Amino acid sequence: MAAPSPPKPDAPFGLHSTGQDSAVQIADDAGPLVPLSSPPVPPAPQDAPYPEPEGEGDAEGDAEEQDFHSDSGFDSGSLLGDETDTLASSILNYRIENGRQYHAYRDGAYWGPNDEKAKEILDFAHHMYLLTLDHKLFLAPITDPQNVLDVGTGTGIWSIDVADQFPGATVTGTDLSPIQPEWVPPNCHFEIDDVTLNWTFPPDHFDFIHIRELFGCIPDWDFFFQQAYEHTKPGGWIEIVEHSVQPIADDDTMGPDHFFHLWGTTVVEMGKIFGKSFTIWSESKERMERAGFVDVVVVDYKWPMNGWPQDRKLKNIGRWNQLRLHEGIEGFMIRLLTQVGGWSIARAQLFLAEMRRELKNYKTHAYLPGTVVYGRKPLRSRS
Ligand SMILES: C[S@@+](CC[C@H](N)C(=O)[O-])C[C@H]1O[C@@H](n2cnc3c(N)ncnc32)[C@H](O)[C@@H]1O
């Protein structure tokens, strides 16, 4: 029987939340919705460097011009202000928004699309993590796990690889989107699950809990780590891999006016408005220890914005990152900018175009710092 869990924190923007436990049956229509109060959509900043192009200032206008009749990015205006939408009747009833496809279960909870292009970008990142960690799937000292959980598994690529590496383990991947392949190792399975709710797994269950790139997904990281702690076996491990969204440089090639600063602060700001921050990469150790994990180790890494470094490994990772960002930034940012920030599509596209242009500049020695943080649940838990 599951141990009592701490109360679920109020999700700042719990779009379409029903407040039930996290496990979901795929055929379950989840019943009526609790109407939520909608936060105001902030106006575009007065001194916005990407002003609305004339005659293109409103998204509904764009919609008519482009005839995106089934595109809810245009028809309902704002996700955040959408009080009366109901929970999708099927987890496959995807939302189409600005030409991209989004998850249906817990509609609006996650900023990224789940279409083929988004899946490809996630798999690029998986490859980059393998390059970064010298082809290891994790750094925690795991030897013979029985139960492994990958929270927010995405395409499930990490879970599948771990299931292959440990055929004796049961690997569970959870996500809002059912985008994982059907043919997977027999010891790997996937569940549709909202990780921000009370976890329904047995307590003291997992030998290893893995989290990667849940930035901008979690409204209360302390609650998240409490849940993870409760469901980790005594002596078991947790590992979280995250990176910053704010490029930096160690030399003087990225002056104070560089576009990358504007980019980084914009993403962080959108996360604040959304109520799910993008800064967990620098907070993981502290939050993990606060939850009770011990022997916490932080390993720093760098993802160059393109192939500018001399170092071979970093140059290779940088090239991959340039491709990932060039192809991926629309998916990373379009929902945040238009639905959360209230920007028009035209303004958002200008901003993305500027980012793509900067990504080609090898004179800027910028990178995204990141951390792999792992820790252990003590054999004797705190009372
Ligand atoms: C940036 S992707 C990372 C995917 C995967 N961890 C990886 O590294 O390849 C974030 C994933 O978290 C999932 N996600 C976001 N919010 C979630 C939530 N509340 N519960 C479960 N999954 C969530 C998204 O659907 C998406 O697949």
The ligand as a MOL file (V3000), in Angstrom:
LIG
                    3D

  0  0  0     0  0            999 V3000
M  V30 BEGIN CTAB
M  V30 COUNTS 27 29 0 0 0
M  V30 BEGIN ATOM
M  V30 1 C 12.6520 17.8810 -22.6920 0
M  V30 2 S 11.7740 16.3680 -22.6650 0 CHG=1
M  V30 3 C 12.9800 15.2130 -21.9990 0
M  V30 4 C 12.6560 13.7870 -22.3450 0
M  V30 5 C 13.6130 12.7360 -21.7820 0
M  V30 6 N 13.7570 12.8250 -20.3460 0
M  V30 7 C 14.9650 12.8140 -22.4310 0
M  V30 8 O 15.9160 13.2940 -21.7990 0
M  V30 9 O 15.0860 12.4010 -23.6000 0 CHG=-1
M  V30 10 C 10.6600 16.5500 -21.3100 0
M  V30 11 C 9.6530 15.4230 -21.2380 0
M  V30 12 O 8.9500 15.5440 -19.9950 0
M  V30 13 C 7.5900 15.2530 -20.2320 0
M  V30 14 N 6.8070 15.9260 -19.1970 0
M  V30 15 C 6.6210 17.2400 -19.0280 0
M  V30 16 N 5.8500 17.4720 -17.9530 0
M  V30 17 C 5.5430 16.2620 -17.4370 0
M  V30 18 C 4.7510 15.8380 -16.3440 0
M  V30 19 N 4.1240 16.7120 -15.5620 0
M  V30 20 N 4.6360 14.5020 -16.0930 0
M  V30 21 C 5.2660 13.6140 -16.9020 0
M  V30 22 N 6.0200 13.9570 -17.9560 0
M  V30 23 C 6.1580 15.2610 -18.2260 0
M  V30 24 C 7.3080 15.7890 -21.6200 0
M  V30 25 O 6.1700 15.2090 -22.1820 0
M  V30 26 C 8.6010 15.4430 -22.3400 0
M  V30 27 O 8.5220 14.1950 -22.9620 0
M  V30 END ATOM
M  V30 BEGIN BOND
M  V30 1 1 1 2
M  V30 2 1 2 3
M  V30 3 1 2 10
M  V30 4 1 3 4
M  V30 5 1 4 5
M  V30 6 1 5 6
M  V30 7 1 5 7
M  V30 8 2 7 8
M  V30 9 1 7 9
M  V30 10 1 10 11
M  V30 11 1 11 12
M  V30 12 1 11 26
M  V30 13 1 12 13
M  V30 14 1 13 14
M  V30 15 1 13 24
M  V30 16 1 14 15
M  V30 17 1 14 23
M  V30 18 2 15 16
M  V30 19 1 16 17
M  V30 20 1 17 18
M  V30 21 2 17 23
M  V30 22 1 18 19
M  V30 23 2 18 20
M  V30 24 1 20 21
M  V30 25 2 21 22
M  V30 26 1 22 23
M  V30 27 1 24 25
M  V30 28 1 24 26
M  V30 29 1 26 27
M  V30 END BOND
M  V30 END CTAB
M  END
